[in-house]
Amino acid sequence: MTSTFLELSELARDHFRALRRPLAFHNKASEVFDPVTALDRDIERAMRGFLLARFPDHGVWGEEEGWSNAGAARHWSLDPVDGTSALICGLPSWCVLVGLIDEGRHLAGMIDCPALDERLLAVDGATTRNGAPVATRGCSALASARLATTDPFLFEGWEAAAFGAVRAAVLMTRYGLDALAYARVATGDIDLVIENKLKRHDLDALVPVVRGAGGHVGDWSGGEDWDGGRIVAAASRVLYDEAVALLSR
C-alpha cells in the first residue's frame, strides 16, 4: 500500500514541477470564490488513471471529476489540490490529499505537500513524514493548545460564537493553513484544528493521518458525522473532548 501512495505522490509532483506562472484559474461557484486550475484537473486525471489501472475493481471519487466505479466497497477519495487559493497566491501550504475508504472506514491516507517536499503517509495505523514516524504533541489542555483554522470568516452565527469560545481558551491561534494544519497536528507542531463546511474530499485523507499519529478526529458533537462538514482534529482525545464541550454548548 505504501508504494501506491508514493507513486501517486510522484505523479502529483511531476505536474507541480512542470507548473509555469502565471497560473490561470476560474471560479467554480457563483456565490463564493472557489477557484480551480488546470493543475487540479491534471493531477486528478493522472491519479485516477493510475489507480484504475492498478485496482480496476476499486472506486475513485475525485473532487473535480466525480466518480469512477461508484458503489465499490473500497474507494479512493482524491483532492488533487487542497488549498487552491494558496497555490494561486504562491504560498506553499497547499496539499495533495488521497484517502482510502473501505466499507465506510478510513483505512489509509496521504497529505502530500509538494512545495515543501514533505509527505505524510498513514498506512497500517501509523503515520510517517518522509519515511520517519511522527506523533502528536499529546497536548491535553486547551490552555496550552495551539489552534488553527483556515478562515475564521467561514464561521457565522452560533458557529462563530462556538469557535470564539474555543479561541478564547487556547494559548494561540493561526490561520490560513488548509490541510497543512492537520499535517502539523500529526507532527506535533499544532494541537487543534477546528473547521466547518468541509467536504469529504477535504477530510478523507486527514482522518487516518491524524489518528495514525496518536491524535483524535471527530465532529463538533463528539461523533463521526463526516458529511456534516464540522470537523475537529486534536492532539489527544482529552483535548478533543474539552474542545467539543465548548463547541456543542
N, C-alpha and C positions, 0 to 999 in steps of 0.2 A: 504493500500500500504506500509506503514512504516513497518508493521510486516513482509511482504515478504522480504524486504531488510534486515531486522535484521536476518531473518533465513538464507538468502544467506550468510550474513557475518559470521554467526556461522559455516556454512558448510566449508567456506574457512579457518576459524581459527582452526577448528578441524584438518584439514590436515596440517596446519602450526605447530600446537602443536606436531604432530606426526613426524615432519621432523627430519631426522638424518643426521649428517655430516659425511664424506664429501658428498657434493651434486653433483651427476652425471649430466652431461648435454651434449648435442651435438649441432652442428651448423646447423640451418635450411637452411642457404643461402650459395651460392657459391662465391659471390663477396664481401660480407661484413660479419662480425661476428654478427649473430643473434641467440643467444642461446635459447634453450628450455629445461625444466627439467620435470621430472615426476610430480612435484608439479603443474606446469602449467596445464598439461593434467588432473590430478586427480581433481583439483578444478573445471575446466570447466565441466567435466563429471558430477560431483556431482551437480553443479548448474543447468546444463541443465536438468538432470533428475528431479530435484525438480520443476523447472519451468514448464516443460511439464506435470507433474502430476497435478499441481495446475491450469495451464492455457493451456489446450490441444489445444485451437484454436490460441494461440499466436505463433509467430515465435521466434526462438532463433538463434542468429548469434554469434558464438564463434570464437576467433582468431585461435585456434588450430584445431578445427574440423568442421568449416563451419556452414552450415545452417541446421536447422530443421524447417519445415513448411515455406519454402521460399515463399514470396509473401503475407504473412499475413499482415493485416492492422496495427496491433500492434506487435512490436517485441522487444526482449531484446538483447542488444549488450554486449558481455562479453569479457573482457580482464582479464583472471584469474591471471596473474602476469604481471603488468606493471612495468618494471624495472628489468627484469630477471638478467641482468648483476650485478645490485646492490645486488640482492638476492645471487647470486653465490659468490660475494665478502664479504658476511656477513654484508652488510650495511642495515640499517633499512628503507631506503627511498622507497622501492618497495611497490606497492599498488595493491589491487584487484578492478577492475573497472566494474561497471554494469550501463548501461544506458537503459532507457525505451523510445522507439520511437513510436509515434502514428501518422500515416499518414505523416511521414517525419518530425514531430515536436518533439523536445526534451522535453519529459514530466516529467521525474524524473531521478535521478542519485545517485550513491554512489561511493565515494572514501574511501575505507577501507584500513587502514594501520595496519595490524596485529602485526608487530614488534614494533609498537609504542602504541598499544592498543588505537587507535584513529579511529573513524568512522564518516565521513561526509555524511549526507543524504540531498538530495534536493527533497522534496515532497510538492506538492501544492504551488510551487513557493517560498518556504522558505527553507533555509539551516541551519542545526544544526550540531554541533560537540558533539558526545556522549550525545545527547539529549538537549543540550543548544544552543540557537540561536547564530549565528555568523554573522559578517558583514565585508566587506572590509574596508580598512582604508579611502577610499574615496579620495585618492590622485588624484590631477587633474593637476599636472605639472611634466614633465619629469625631471626637475632639482632636484626634491625632491623624485623621484621614485626609488624603489629598484627592479631591473630587474633580471630575471632568465632565463636560457635556459639549456637544459640537456647537450648538447655537441656543443660547438661553431664550431668544425671542420666539422659538418654536413652542414654548410653554405659554398657555393662555388660561385665564380664569383660575379654576381650582388647581389645575396642573402647575401653574406659575406659583401659586401660593405654597403648594406642596414642595416643589423644588426649592423655593426660597427658604422653607423651614430647614431643609437639609443643608443648604448652602450656609445658612447662619450658624449651623452646628459644627461644621468641619474646620480643619486647620487652614486650608487654602483651596482655591478653585481655579482651573484653567479651562480655556475654551478653544474650539476650532480644530480638534484633532481627528474627527471622524473615527474610522476603525483603528487608527493608531493608538487611541486611548485604551482600547481593550487589550492591544498588544502590550501596552505599558502596565496594565494591571497584571498580566501574566509574567512580566519581567521584574515586578516588584517596585516600579517607579511611580505608579498611580495606584490608589487604593479603591476607588469607587467611580463608576460611570453610571449616570442616570440619563436616560433619553426617552423620547416619545416619538410617535409617527414612524417607527422603523418598519420596513417591510422584511419579509422572510429572507430575501437575498442579502439584506444588510446584516442579519444576525446569525444565519445558519452556520457560518464558519466561526463566529466568535464564541459560541457556547462551548464547543469542545476545547478550544484553545484556552479559555479562562479556567474551565473545570480541570483540564489536564495539568494546570499549574497550581492546583490546590484552591482555586477560588470558587465562588458560587455565582450562578446566573439564574435569574427568575424575573417575574413580572412585578409590578408595583404592589400587588396584593399578597405576595408570598407564594404564588403558584407558578405555572408554566404556560400562560396564555401567550404563545408566541405570535399569534395573529392579531393580538390587541395592540402591538406596537410599543407598549410601555415596558422598557427593559432596565433592569438594574444588574450590573456586574460588580462584584465586590471581592476584596482580597480574602475574605473569610465568611463563613456562614453567620457568625456572630455579628459582623459588620453589616451584612446584608439585612439581617433581621432588624437591626437598630434603624437602618435607613427606611425600611418598609414600614416600621412603626410610625414614622413621621409622614411618609408618603400616603399611607392609607387612612389617615385620620379623617 
